[in-house]
Amino acid sequence: MLLPAIALLIGLVLLVKSADIFIEGAASTAIHLNVSTLIIGVLVLGFGTSMPEVIVSILAALDHAPELAVGNAIGSNIANVGLVLGATALLTPV
């Protein structure tokens, strides 16, 4: 029971550190290319966060499992709407 908890904690620390590095890299790219950070945020960060779903869908299609690709797309959209709505409800009345 202790080993999975330690692994989870290490994973969370690595996730936070990786996110910091990713954001710093995106901001640095915006500065070096003389592009608005908004543009970098919309294009690069949006693309980067969508890649796991894209990869799963491509692998599902190559594995002749279209139901997995459809389930991935539907589940991702439901999760995105639910999380955004939940976060919004925490910040302001809906």
C-alpha positions in Angstrom: 0.0 0.0 0.0 2.9 2.3 0.7 4.7 1.8 -2.6 1.7 2.9 -4.8 1.3 6.0 -2.7 4.9 6.9 -3.1 4.7 6.3 -6.8 1.7 8.5 -7.0 3.4 11.3 -5.1 6.5 11.0 -7.3 4.3 11.1 -10.4 2.5 14.2 -9.2 5.8 16.0 -8.5 7.1 15.1 -11.9 3.9 16.2 -13.6 4.1 19.6 -11.9 7.8 20.1 -12.7 7.2 19.0 -16.3 4.3 21.5 -16.6 6.5 24.3 -15.3 9.2 23.4 -17.9 6.7 23.2 -20.7 5.2 26.6 -19.8 8.6 28.2 -19.5 9.6 26.8 -22.8 6.5 28.1 -24.5 7.0 31.6 -23.0 10.6 31.6 -24.1 9.6 30.5 -27.6 7.1 33.4 -27.8 9.8 35.9 -26.7 12.4 34.5 -29.2 10.0 34.5 -32.1 8.5 37.9 -31.1 5.1 36.4 -31.0 2.3 37.1 -28.6 2.1 34.7 -25.7 -1.6 34.4 -26.4 -0.8 33.0 -29.9 1.7 30.5 -28.4 -0.8 29.6 -25.7 -3.6 28.9 -28.2 -1.6 27.1 -30.8 1.3 25.3 -29.1 -0.2 24.6 -25.7 -3.6 23.6 -27.1 -1.9 21.3 -29.6 0.4 19.8 -26.9 -2.5 19.0 -24.5 -4.5 17.4 -27.3 -1.8 15.0 -28.4 -2.6 12.2 -26.0 -6.1 11.9 -27.4 -4.9 12.1 -30.9 -2.3 9.4 -30.4 -4.8 7.1 -28.7 -7.2 7.6 -31.6 -4.6 7.0 -34.2 -3.4 3.8 -32.5 -7.0 2.6 -32.1 -7.6 3.2 -35.8 -4.5 1.3 -36.7 -5.5 -1.5 -34.4 -8.9 -1.7 -36.1 -10.7 -0.6 -33.0 -12.9 2.3 -34.1 -15.1 2.0 -31.0 -12.0 2.9 -28.9 -11.4 6.0 -31.0 -15.0 7.1 -30.7 -15.1 6.4 -27.0 -11.9 8.4 -26.5 -13.3 11.4 -28.4 -16.6 11.3 -26.6 -15.1 10.8 -23.2 -12.5 13.5 -23.7 -15.3 16.0 -24.6 -17.4 15.0 -21.7 -14.5 15.4 -19.3 -13.5 18.7 -20.8 -17.0 20.1 -20.5 -17.5 18.7 -17.0 -14.2 19.9 -15.7 -14.6 23.4 -17.1 -18.1 23.7 -15.9 -17.1 22.4 -12.5 -14.1 24.8 -12.2 -16.4 27.7 -13.4 -19.0 26.8 -10.8 -16.3 26.9 -8.1 -15.3 30.4 -9.1 -18.6 32.0 -9.9 -22.3 31.2 -9.6 -23.6 29.4 -12.7 
